[in-house]
Amino acid sequence: ENSDWKAAIDFFSEKAPSSQNEKVAVICYKLAELTKRDAFDGNEIHTAFKNLGMKTPTSLTSVLGNMATLGLGNTTEGKFKLGFRGTQLVEHDLPKKKGKDDRLERVHFRVSTL
């Protein structure tokens, strides 16, 4: 439905993923929400990229393999399922904080308060 894809586009923009892994994670997260399913094949992920007006990674299979290696999800019976770490990435780590790294800000704060 068009309103679902409008919401998906807004969500994608809000999360501002930059890497291929992040983009696929955000897409799978939103697809799960929209379809009430948790695993998607490459064609479904490709269609989601297309519906969002974005280019699908050239080797989506490799991206999904990389994500599995990083513990962001896994592929079973040809379908990719976002795992706990992938969900955490979308819910808590995106969008990335703008500006300095948090650790640098803490160090700066400590130095400036001496």
SULURHU-V285018 format. One record per residue. RES is the residue in three letters. SS is DSSP state (~ for helix, > for strand, _ for the rest). PSI is psi as a letter, one per 30 degrees, with the letter a starting at -180 (999 if undefined). Layout:
res = {RES | RES}
ss = {SS | SS}
psi = {PSI | PSI}
This chain:
res = {GLU | ASN | SER | ASP | TRP | LYS | ALA | ALA | ILE | ASP | PHE | PHE | SER | GLU | LYS | ALA | PRO | SER | SER | GLN | ASN | GLU | LYS | VAL | ALA | VAL | ILE | CYS | TYR | LYS | LEU | ALA | GLU | LEU | THR | LYS | ARG | ASP | ALA | PHE | ASP | GLY | ASN | GLU | ILE | HIS | THR | ALA | PHE | LYS | ASN | LEU | GLY | MET | LYS | THR | PRO | THR | SER | LEU | THR | SER | VAL | LEU | GLY | ASN | MET | ALA | THR | LEU | GLY | LEU | GLY | ASN | THR | THR | GLU | GLY | LYS | PHE | LYS | LEU | GLY | PHE | ARG | GLY | THR | GLN | LEU | VAL | GLU | HIS | ASP | LEU | PRO | LYS | LYS | LYS | GLY | LYS | ASP | ASP | ARG | LEU | GLU | ARG | VAL | HIS | PHE | ARG | VAL | SER | THR | LEU}
ss = {_ | ~ | ~ | ~ | ~ | ~ | ~ | ~ | ~ | ~ | ~ | ~ | ~ | ~ | ~ | _ | _ | _ | _ | ~ | ~ | ~ | ~ | ~ | ~ | ~ | ~ | ~ | ~ | ~ | ~ | ~ | ~ | ~ | ~ | _ | _ | _ | > | > | _ | ~ | ~ | ~ | ~ | ~ | ~ | ~ | ~ | ~ | ~ | _ | _ | _ | _ | _ | _ | _ | _ | ~ | ~ | ~ | ~ | ~ | ~ | ~ | ~ | ~ | ~ | _ | _ | _ | > | > | > | > | _ | _ | > | > | > | > | _ | ~ | ~ | ~ | ~ | ~ | ~ | ~ | ~ | ~ | ~ | _ | _ | _ | _ | _ | _ | _ | _ | ~ | ~ | ~ | ~ | ~ | ~ | ~ | ~ | ~ | ~ | ~ | _ | _}
psi = {k | e | e | e | e | e | e | e | e | e | e | e | e | e | f | h | k | e | l | e | e | e | e | e | e | e | e | e | e | e | e | e | e | e | f | g | l | f | k | k | l | e | e | e | e | e | e | e | e | e | f | f | g | l | k | k | k | e | i | e | e | e | e | e | e | e | e | e | e | f | g | f | a | l | k | k | h | g | k | k | k | k | a | e | e | e | e | e | e | e | e | f | f | k | l | k | k | l | b | l | k | e | e | e | e | e | e | e | e | e | e | f | g | 999}
